[in-house]
Amino acid sequence: MSRESHAPANPYSGAPAPANPYSGAPAPANPYSGAPAPGFDTYQAAGYPPGAPGYPPGGYGYGYPPAPRTNSLALASLILSLVGVASCITAPIGAILGHIAQKQIRETGESGEGFAKAGIIVGWIITAFMVLAILFYVVIIVWAILGTTAAATSAP
């Protein structure tokens, strides 16, 4: 018995031998590679003659509309009200500017309503603290004057 008779049968015996990759012959095109076949124009639409005029390429669209401008009085109102924390003089000016800015914003449609409202709130709160502090100092001074005068008159 020879060894050849025990070898399994080759199911591909009728198929041609695979091509030698080093032979220099071009390999067949892979239909799944995504590359176009030779002579196929990827930019040409099917059913239209080559070079047919078309629409120009699409642009980037209109984009976003510009943001509305911020009212400058509203910004000045907030800044003066915040500076009023240190100076106490600019706080009522900032509050008044905030009211004017709100009127302008309603008429023109500008942005900055939050700045104006914050300027009004901070400005009037700082103004109220300033008025309370002035009243406190006046009361202390009057009390000191009256206390000194009363002590001087009751002395034996």
C-alpha positions in Angstrom: 0.0 0.0 0.0 1.2 3.4 -0.8 0.8 6.5 1.2 -0.9 8.4 -1.6 -4.1 6.4 -1.3 -4.6 7.5 2.3 -4.3 11.2 1.6 -7.6 13.1 1.8 -9.2 14.1 -1.5 -8.6 17.7 -2.5 -12.0 19.3 -2.9 -10.5 22.1 -4.9 -8.7 19.9 -7.4 -10.8 21.3 -10.3 -10.0 24.9 -9.4 -7.2 26.7 -11.1 -4.1 27.3 -9.1 -4.0 30.7 -7.3 -2.1 33.5 -9.0 1.4 34.1 -7.9 1.5 37.5 -6.2 5.1 38.0 -7.3 4.5 37.3 -11.0 3.9 41.0 -11.9 0.4 40.4 -13.3 -2.2 42.9 -12.1 -4.4 41.6 -9.4 -8.2 41.6 -10.1 -10.1 44.5 -8.7 -11.7 44.0 -5.3 -15.4 44.9 -5.7 -15.6 45.7 -1.9 -12.7 48.1 -1.7 -14.7 51.2 -2.5 -12.3 52.2 -5.3 -14.0 53.0 -8.5 -13.5 50.8 -11.5 -11.1 52.1 -14.2 -12.8 54.6 -16.5 -15.6 55.5 -14.0 -16.0 59.1 -13.2 -17.1 59.5 -9.5 -18.2 63.1 -10.0 -20.5 62.3 -13.0 -24.1 61.5 -12.1 -25.6 58.5 -13.8 -27.8 59.2 -16.8 -26.3 62.7 -17.6 -23.8 63.4 -20.3 -20.3 64.4 -19.2 -19.7 68.0 -18.6 -23.4 68.9 -18.1 -23.8 72.3 -16.3 -25.1 72.1 -12.9 -25.6 74.1 -9.8 -22.5 75.6 -8.2 -21.4 73.8 -5.0 -23.3 74.7 -1.9 -22.1 77.3 0.4 -21.9 77.3 4.2 -25.4 78.8 4.7 -26.4 82.0 6.2 -24.8 81.4 9.6 -26.1 82.8 12.8 -27.7 86.2 13.1 -25.5 88.8 14.9 -26.1 89.1 18.6 -28.0 92.2 19.7 -25.9 95.0 21.1 -25.6 95.5 24.8 -27.0 98.8 26.1 -24.0 100.9 27.2 -26.0 102.7 29.9 -26.9 99.3 31.4 -23.3 98.4 31.7 -22.4 101.8 33.1 -25.2 101.4 35.6 -23.9 98.1 36.9 -20.3 99.4 37.1 -21.2 102.6 38.9 -23.4 100.7 41.4 -20.6 98.2 42.1 -18.1 101.1 42.5 -20.6 102.6 44.9 -19.8 99.8 47.4 -16.5 101.6 48.0 -17.4 105.2 47.3 -21.1 105.3 48.2 -21.5 108.4 45.9 -21.9 106.6 42.6 -24.5 104.0 43.8 -27.5 106.3 43.3 -26.2 107.4 40.0 -25.9 103.8 38.9 -29.4 103.1 40.0 -30.8 106.1 38.1 -28.8 105.1 35.0 -30.3 101.6 35.3 -33.8 103.0 35.1 -32.9 105.0 32.0 -31.2 102.0 30.4 -34.3 99.8 31.0 -36.5 102.4 29.2 -34.0 102.4 26.3 -33.9 98.6 26.1 -37.7 98.4 25.9 -37.7 101.0 23.0 -34.7 99.7 21.0 -34.7 95.9 21.7 -31.0 95.9 22.8 -29.7 93.4 25.2 -28.4 94.2 28.7 -31.7 94.0 30.7 -29.9 92.0 33.4 -27.1 94.5 33.7 -29.7 97.3 34.1 -31.7 95.4 36.7 -28.6 94.4 38.7 -27.4 98.1 38.6 -30.8 99.2 39.9 -30.9 96.7 42.7 -27.3 97.1 43.8 -27.5 100.8 43.5 -30.5 101.3 45.6 -29.4 98.8 48.3 -26.0 100.6 48.6 -27.8 104.0 48.7 -30.1 102.7 51.5 -27.1 101.5 53.4 -25.4 104.8 52.9 -28.5 106.7 54.2 -28.7 104.4 57.2 -25.0 104.9 57.9 -25.4 108.7 57.7 -28.4 108.6 60.0 -26.4 106.4 62.4 -23.5 108.9 62.5 -25.9 111.9 63.0 -27.6 110.1 65.9 -24.2 109.2 67.5 -23.0 112.8 67.1 -26.2 114.3 68.5 -26.1 111.8 71.4 -22.5 112.7 72.1 -23.2 116.4 72.0 -26.3 116.1 74.2 -24.6 113.7 76.5 -21.6 116.0 77.0 -23.9 119.1 77.5 -26.1 117.3 80.0 -23.1 116.1 81.9 -21.6 119.6 81.9 -24.8 121.2 83.2 -25.4 118.6 86.0 -22.0 118.9 87.4 -21.9 120.4 91.0 
